[in-house]
C-alpha cells in the first residue's frame, strides 16, 4: 500500500483550541496535512488509523494516562518508528526532567521549545514526514521480498526440485526435504556431505569428484548426472546443477543449486538404447522394414530431446530465482523471535552434547549445529545494526591507537595492490564508542574503498577533531551537520581514489539492501550497518563522492568526557558450591523447558512461572528463593515491571533479565543484570556464579544492618 495524505498527516494535541488551530494552519500553509485532536483518546485513534507524525504539547499530556499510546508505540512493527514532536516551555530532556520522562515513554521524540519560529516547526514536520515515507518504503520492500520468497518456493515445488548448498572449505551440506528424498533419506533426519559421498554409485564417484574439483578451481557451473544407492539397496539417478557463490574476498564460499530425480528418464533412455539395438538386429534380417523403424526411432529421440530442453529451461529460471531467495533469507523473521528460537536450539544442543555418547561423529554434528545457530545470531546482530538496536558498550577509546593497531589487519584485507596511508595526529581526545563494533565499521569502509579501485590505488585513513555548532560557518571543515547536537566530535575519514558514485547512487547508498555491486558481491547492508552504528553512538556517517574522482566516508563520533580505561584482567567468577532455588519466568514453553533443563543440569532447583502475576504469587509465598531469572517481553507484565514489583515483596532478591537485544524499547534505562539471548550453558553458569556469589555477600552484610539499611539495598544494580 502506497502512503497517501492520511498516512502522512500530522495529528495535533495542543493545550488549547487556539494553539491547535494556529499550529494546524502553519503546517497546512507549508503544504502538509494536519488534523486537530480534541483529547488524548482521539489522538490515539488517529495515530492507530495511520499518520505521519504527532505534535503534542507537554501540558496536554503531563498528567494523562499514556498507557494506551505507549502500548501502541511499543507494538509497532519492525519497519515503523513513529515520530513525535513535543512542544515544551521548559526545553528538551537535558533541562527538563519532565521532558526527559516523556521522551523515554514516547520513544522517537523531537523537542521544540516555545516560543518557536514557524519555520522551525515546518522544518521538523518536513523531516518527520520524509522519515515516515522512508519507513513506508521499507515496509513495501519487506512485503515484496516475502512475496518473492513464496513464489520461489512454489516454483521449486512445481518443478519437483530439491535445493542444496555446499559450504566450502569445510564441505558442510544443507539439503531440503525434497533433496533428501531423492537420496532415499527421511526429511526429519540430518544428511551430511559424507553420507552423500557414500551414497554415490562406486562407478560414478571418480567422475563426480572430478567435476566438483573443476568447479571449485575454475568457478564454472556444476552440472552432472550420476547414480546413487538408497539405504534399501535400490539404485536411482539424480541430475544436480549448481553455481558457485563467491565471498567478499572473491573466493568461492559455497555451491548453491538444485537436484531432480531422473530415474524415469534414464530408464527410458536405457529402454530406447535397447530398442535401437533390437531394431538394428532386425534391420539386418528385415531390410524392408528399416525405413519405418528408423523413423520411429528418430521421432522417439526428438521427443526425448524436447523433454530435456524443457527441463533445462526450467532449471535456468530457477537459477535466476536463486538470487531472489538469497535476498528473501535476509528477512527471515523478527529479531526477537529469531533470538528465542536460537535460544531453544543452542540450549538443547548444549545439553545434548553433554549427555550423548563419546562419538566423534556425533560431536561434529552437534558442533556443526551450534555453529549454524551462532551464525544465525550473527545475522540477527547485522540486521539490528542498521536498525540501531544492537547492544553497544560505549566507553572512552583512543581512536588513534585503535586504527594503528588495525593497520596490519587492514593491509592483509586490502591486498598488495592497495596502498594504505594513515594520517593520525597526536594529542586527540578519546571518543565514546564500542571498540569492537567500530573496528568492524572501519574494516567495512576500507573494503568498500578497495572494491571501488579494481586496478589498485591509495586508501587514506585520517583522524581530526571537529566541533558541531548551532549556526553554519563558511569553513567547510567545520560545517555543522543538522543531525548532530552541538558539541565536540572526532572525524574518522576513509578516502579512496576509485570509481566514485553518481548522485543517484550516493543518495541511496545508506539505504538497507541497496547495493551498486554485481549480484553476489554484496548484501547492501554494509553502509547501512555503519550508518546505524554511528547514529546509535550519537554521531553520523557523512558520504561525498563524484564519478571518477573517488569517495570519502566520514564517521563523526562524539568525544568522551572521561579518559580511556586502562586494560585490567576480567575477574573470574568463583563457582557457587551450593544448589540454589531459582524462580524461572518465561511465557514461551519451548524456551522455559530448555532453560529449566540447563538450570537443573547445573545442580539448581527450579520453580517455573509462565507470567509476571504468576511469579508474584510465588514470591508472596513462604517458598525459599535465591534468584529470579525472567524474560522481558511477556503478555500483561514485562520482565522490567516484574523486577520492580518484586522489590516490594522481596527487596533483597537477585533478579537476572534474560532478553534478546531488540526487545528493550528506545529510551529504556535498565540497571538489572542482563544475559543476552541466545546464550550457552557455560555463559549461564558464569552469570549465575557471579550473581549468586554477590547475593551471598549481600545477605551476610544485611544480617547486621538496620531495617532502614535493608530497605535501601537493591539488587537492581548494574551487572558486575
N, C-alpha and C positions, 0 to 999 in steps of 0.2 A: 504494500500500500504506500503510495507516494504521499509525503507530507503536504498539507494544504493550509489555508488560513486558520482553520480551527485548531490544527495541531501545532501552529506556530504563534498563537496569540499569547499575549501577556495577561494574566489574571491578577487583579489588583485588590488588596485588602488594606485600606487605609484607616486612620483613626477617626476620620470624619468624612462625610459625603463630599464636602467641598474639596478636601485634599484628593480624594479618589477621582473626582471629575477632572480636576486640574492635571493630575498625573496621566489619566487616560487621554486627555486632549493633547498633551505633549507627545505621547507615544504615537497616536494616530496621525498627528501632524507630520511626524517623521516618516510615515509610510508603513507603520507596523499595525497589527491588530491588537485590540485591548478590550477586556471585559471587566466590569466592576463587580466585586462580590460584597454582599451585604454583611456576611459574617463568615466565621471560620468554616462552618459546615458547608456553606455554598462553595467556598474556595476549594475544599477537599473534593467536592463533587466535580467541579470543573477541571481540577488537576487530573483526577482519575479518568475523566472522559477524553483527555488529550489536550495538551497545552505546550507552549514553547518555553515559558518561564513563569515564575510567580514573583510579584512585587509586594512586599509586606512591610507595614510599619510596625516597629517593635512594640509600641504601646498597645497595638491592636491584639497582640498575642501574648503579652507579658504575663498575664495571669490565666491564660486559656489552657485548656487540656489539649496538648499536642499529640496525644497518643495515636489518634487516627491518622494524622498527617505523617508522623514519623513511621508508623507501621507501613503506610503506602510507599514511602521513600525507601525503607529497608527491604521491601519486597519487589523493588524494581528488577526487571530482567537485566542480564549481564551487559547488554548493549546500552542501557539507559543510565544517565546520571543527571537527574532533573535539576536545572539551575534555579536559584532563588536569590533575588536582590532584596536585602534587608535595609530599610531606611531607619536610621538611628540618630538621635540627637547627642548621644554620648560617645560617638566614634565607633571604631571597629573593636575586634576582640582584644587588641593589645591594650586598650584603655578602659574598656567596659567589661566587668565580669559578667554582667547580664548578657551582653552581646556575645561573649565567648560561650556562655551556656547555650544560647540559641543556635550559635554556629555549630557546636558539637551535635545538637539534637537534629538539625536540619541538613547537615552534610555539605552539599555543594553550594555554599553561601558566599555572596559578594556583598560587602558592606558599603553603604553610601551615607555620608553624614549630612544631615540637614543643618542649615540651608545648603542646597547644591545648585550648580548651574544646570539649566535644561540640557545642554549638550553632553554633560557628564552622564545624566540618566539615559539619554538616547544612545550614547556610545555603549553603555553597559547592556542595554536591551539588544542592540545590534549584535554585540559579541555573543550574548546568550542565545539569540535566535540562530546565529551561524553555528554555534556549538551544537545546538539541538538538531539542526539539519544534518550535521555530520553523524550524530547518533542514529538518526533515521536511516541514513545511507548505510551505516554499519549493520543495522537490522536487516535491510534489504539484501546485503551481501550474504549474511548468515543464512537467510531463507533460501537464496539461490543455491548456496553450497549444499544445504540439506537436500534440496530437490535433486541436484546433480548426483549426489551420492546414492539416492534412492533409484534414479534412472540407471546408474551404472550397475547396481545390484540386480535390477530387473533384467538388464541385458545379459549379465552372467548367467542368471537362472534360465533365461530363454534360450541361450546358446548351449546349455548343458556344459558349461566350462568351469573348471576349478581354478582358483587363484593360488599362487605360491610366491614366496620371496625367500631368496637365499642370501644371507648376510655373510660378507667376507671381511676379514680373512678367517674368522672363526667357524665359518660354514654352519651357521645356525639356520634352521629351516622353519619357516612359518607357512602352514598349509591350511586352506579352507576345508570345510567338511566335505565338499564335493571332490576336492583333490584327494583327500584321504580315501574316499570311497573308490576312486579309480585305482588305488593301490591295495584294495581289499582291507583297509583299516577302518575301525569304528570312529565316528566323528568325535566321540567323547574322550578318546584316548590320545595321548601325545604321539607325534610322528616325527622322528628325528632324521637328520640327514644320513646318519649311519644306517638307519633302518631302510631308507630309500636305496642306498647303495647296495645293501644286502638283498633287496627285492629285485634288482635288475637281473635279467637273464644272464648267466655266465658268458654266453656267446656274444652279448651286446655290451658288456662292461667296458672293454678297451675302447670301442668306438665312441661310446658315450663320454668317457673320460677325456678322450682327445678333443671332442667338440667343446666340452666345458673349459679345458685349458686354453683352447684357441680363443674363446670368447673373453676370458679373463685377461688374456695377453693383448688382444687387439681391440676389444670393445665392440666387436661386431655382434649382431643379433644371434641369440642361441636358438637353434631350430633342429629338432631331432625326433625321430620315431624309434621306439625300442620296446622290447617285451619286458614284462615284469611278472614275477611269480607271487601269487597271493598266498597267505598263510594256509589256505586249504589245498594248496598244490596246483591250482588251476593257473593257466597261462593267459595273459591279457596283453593287449597293445595299448600304448599311450603316445599321443602326439604332444610334445612340450615346446612351447615358444616363449622366449624371454628376452628382455632388453636390459642392458647394463645401465645402472643409475650411479652417477658419479657424485662424490662429495665435494665440499668447497675446495679441497686441495687438488681436485682434478682426478684423483684416483677412484677406481671402481669401488663403490660402497656396497652394492648388492645387485642381484639379478631379480627382476620383477617380471612375472609373466603369467601365462595360463596353460592349462593342460586339458586334454579331452581324451575320452576313451574311444579308440578307433578299431576296437576288436572286430566289430561287424564289417567295417570297410576292408580290413586286412583279410578277413575270412573270404570276403567277396573277391578280393584280388587273387587269393590263392586258388579259389574255385575257377576264376577266369583263366589263370595260367594252366590249370588242369584241363579246362575246356579247350584252350588253344592247343595243348599237346594232343588231346584226343582228336581235335579236328585235323591237326597235321598228319596224324597216323591214318585217319580215314581218307584224307585227301589223296594219299598215295594209292589207296585202293579204289576210291570212288572219285575219279577225276571229274565226272560230270556234275558233282555237287560242290566243287571247290569254290566257284564264284559266289554261290549263295551263302555258303558257310563263312567266307571271308567278309561278306557284307554284314552278316550278323555280328561277327567279332568286332569289326570296326565300329558298329553302332553302339555295342556294349561299352567299348573303350571310350567313345566320345561321351557317353552318359556319365561314366565314372570321372572323366576329366572335368565335366561341368560341376559335378558334386565337389571335387577338390577345389576348383576355382571359387565356388560359392563359399566354402568354408574359410578359404584364405582371406576373402573379402571381409567376412565377419570378424576374423581374428585381427585384421588391420584396424577395423573400427574399435575393437576392444583395446588395442594398444593406445589408440588416441584417448579413449575414456580413462585409461590408467592415470593420465595426467590430472584429470579432474578428481579422481579418487584420492590422490596424494594431497590435494588442497582440502577435500572434504574431511580427511582424517585430522586436520588441524583444529576442527570444531567438533571434536568427539564428545563433548559434554561440558557441563558447568564445572568449574574447578573444585567447588566444594564436594559435589557428588563424586567426582573423579578421585579426589583425595580419600574419601570414605571407602570407595571400592578398593583402592590400592592398600588402604589400611587393613581391610579384611584379608586381602591376598597376602600381604607381607607378614601379617601376624600369624596366619595359619601356616605359611611356609616356614617361618622361624620355628614353630612348634614341631612341624613335620620333620624338619631337618634334625632336630634333637632326638626324635623318637624312632626314626626309621633305622633299619639295619645298616651296618657298615658296608655299604655297597658303593664303590667309587662312581659307578654309572648313575645310580640314583642321586648321589650327591651333586653330580654335574647337572642333572636335570633340574633339581631344586635350585641350585645356584643360578642356572640359566633363567628360571622363572623369576627369581629375586632380581636379577639384573634387568629383566624386562619390566618388572614393576618399578624399579628405580628410574628406568628411562622414562616411564610414564610420569613419575613425579617431576622429572626434569622438564618434560614438555609442559606440565601444568605451570611450573615456575616461569617458563618462557612466555606463556600466554598471560600470566599475571603481570609480567614485567611491563608490557606495553599498556596494560590496563591500570598500571600504577597501584597494584595491590600486593606486591611482593613484600615479604617480611625483611626489612632492612635493619642493619646495625650501624647507624651513622655515628661515627666517632671522629675526633681530630686526627687527620692523616697528613703526613708530609708528602705532598704530591710529587715534588722533585725527586725524592728518594724512591717513591713508588715507580715512576717512569724509568728512572735509571736502572732499577732492579729488573724491570721488564725488558730491557734493551736486548738481552741475549735471546729471550723467547721471541721477541718481535723479529729479530733478524732471521731466526730459523724459520718462522712462519712466513715471512715475506719472500724468501728465496734469494738466490745470488744476483738476480737482475735488478733488484731494488736496492737503492742506497738510502739508509736511514740516517737522518740528521736530527740531533736534539738541541734545542735552544732553551735551557733551563737556568735562569739566573739564581744567584744565591740570595738568602735572606727573605724568601717569600713566606707569608704566614701559612699555617696549616688550613686545610679545608675540612668541612664536616661532611664526610662521605662514608659509604660502605666500601671498604678497600677491595674486597673480593669482586663485588659487582662492578666497581669502576674498572678494575683490570680487564674484565670481560668486555666492557664497553669500549675501552681503548683498543683492545685487540680486534674487536669487530670493525671499528672505524679504520684501522690500519689495513685490514684485509680488504675492505671495500675499496680503499685507495689503491691497493695493489691490483685488484681486478680491473680498475679503470685505466691501468697502464700495461696493456698486454705486451708491449715491446720493452718494458722496463722503464725506470725513471727514478725520481727522488721523492721521498716522503719526509716532510719536516714535522716534528712534534715539538710544540713550544708551550711555555707557561708564562703567564703575565698576570699581574694584579689589575683589578678593574673595580670601578665604583659606579653603582647604579644610582642615578639621581631622578628627582621628580620631573625636571624640565630637560628637554633635549638640548644638546650642545652642537656646535659646529664641528667639533673634532669627532671624526667617525670612530676613532678608537675608544672614545668614552661615551658614545651614544647609548642612551638607556633603552632597555627592552621593556615595553609596556607590561609584559607578563611577569616582570621581576619586581620585588619590593625594593625600595631604596636601601642601600647598604653596600658592604664590601664583598667582593667576589674574586675568584680566580678563574682565568680563562685558559682552558687546555685545548689547544688547536691541533688539528691533523690536516696538513696541506699536501695535496698531490698536484702533479702536472699532467694529469691524464686527459681522457676524452671529454670530461665535463658533462653537464646535464643541460638540456633545453629548459626554458622557463616552465613549460607544462610538466615535465618530469620533476623538476625541482619543487614545484608546487605540491606534488603528491608524494614526495619522497618519503615522508614520515608516516604516511597512511599505512595501517596494518594490512598485510597481504599484498601490497603493491610492490612490484619489482620490475626494473627495466632489464634485468639479466635474462638470458635464454632459459627456456624451461629446463628444470632440473638443476639449475645453477644457484638457486636461492629461494627461500620461503617468503620473502617480503616482510619478515619480522625483524630484521637486524636493526635498521634505523628506528623502527617503532619502539623496540625494546630500549635502545639508548635514550630516545626522547622520553619515554616513560620513566626511566631511572632518574634522568636529570630533573624532571618536574617533581617527582616524588621527593627528591633531596632538597627541593626549594630553589632549583636553578632552571636552566633552559638549554636546549640544543639549537644552535644557530647554523644554518647552512647557506652558503653562497657558491655559485658555480656559473660557468659560461662554457658553451660548447667549444672544444679545442683548447681551452685555457686552464682546465683543471677545476678542482673542488676544494673548498675549505669548510671543514666541520669544526665547530667550536662548542665545547662543553663549558657552560657557565655554572660554576659551583660556589656555594656560599662559604665564606671564610669562617673557621671555627673560632669560638670565643675562648677556648682553652688550648693548652699545648698538647701535642700528641702524647699518649700514654706510653710509658716505657714497657717493652715486652716483658712479661712475667710468666712464670710457669703456671699452667692452669691447675688449680687444686684438684686432687683426685678424691672423689667421694669414697668414704670408707663404707664397706658393706655393712648393712644393719643386721646384726646377729640375732634377729628375732622375727617371729611371724606377726605381721601387722594385720589389723582388721580394716579393710578398705571398703568404703561405700562407692560403688561404680554407678554413675548416672549417664545413661545414653538411651535415646528413643529408638535407635536402629538395632533390631535384634541381631543382625549379622555382625555388626561392629561390637555390640555388647558381648556376644558369645565368644568372639575371637579374643577380645581384651581380657575377659574373665578367665579364659584358659591360660593366657600368658601370666596373669597375676597369680593364679593358683599354682602354675608351674614354678613360679619364683618362691613359693612357700607361704604366700599370704592367704588369709581367709577373706572372701569377697562377699559383699551384700549388694545385690543388684536392685536398681530403681530405674524405671522407664520414663520418668518425668521429674520436673522440679518439685511439684507438690508432693509426689510420692516420696522423694528424698527428704523433704522437710518433715513428713510424718515419721520417718525413721529417725531423724535427728532429734525429734522431740521425745523419743522413747528413751529407755534406760540402756539401750544397746551400746556397748563399748565400741567406739570408732576412732581409729588413729589418723585416718586421712580420707578425704573425699576427692575422687577423680571424676570430673564431669565434662561432657561435651558442651559446646556453646549453643549451636542452633538447635533448639528443641521447641515444639509447639507449646504455647501457653506461658512458658517461663524460660528465658535463656540461661546459659551457664553463668554469665556475669551476674544476672539478677539473683540466681540461686546462691551464688557465693556471698552476695551482700545480705541476703535473708538469713544465711547460716550464721552470720556474725551475731545476730540477736539470740540465736539458740545456743550455739557453742562458739564463743569468741576465740578460743584457742585452737580451733580445728584447722589443720593444714589442708589447703584446697589447691588442687592441681587442675588447670584448664587444658584439656586436650582438644586441639582445634586445627582445622585447615587454615592456610594462610589467608584465603579470601573470605573467611567467614565474618571477621570483625569489620563493621562499617567504618567509613572515614570519620575522623573526629573522636573515635572511642579510645580513651586512655585507660589501659588495663595494667594494674600493678600485680596481678596474680602471676604466680609461676606458671609457665606455659610449656607444653610439649607439642611440637608441630606434627600434624599428621601428613603423610604416613610415617611411622617410626618402627624400628626394630625392637625386639625384646631386650637387647643389650642397652639400648638407649632408655627404655622404660625402667630397667633395673637401676641404671646410674641415676636417673632423675629421682626415683623413689628413695634410693640410698641418701641422696642429698637432703631431700625434704623430710624424711623420717628422722634422720640424724639431727636436723635442725629442730624438728618438733620435740625430740627428747630433751635437747638443751633448753628450749623454751619452757617445757613443763617443769624441769628442775629449777629454773630461775623463778618460775611463778609460785613454787611451793612456799618460798619465804617472803613473797611480796604482799603488799596490802591489796585490799579489794579494788581500790582505785587503779593501782598499777596493773592488776589483772585485766580490768576493763579496757585500759588504754592499749594493751598489747594487741597486735593484729597480725594474723597470718597472711593477710592480703598485701604482701610486700613484694618488692622486685625479686625475681628469681636469682639464686646465688650463682 
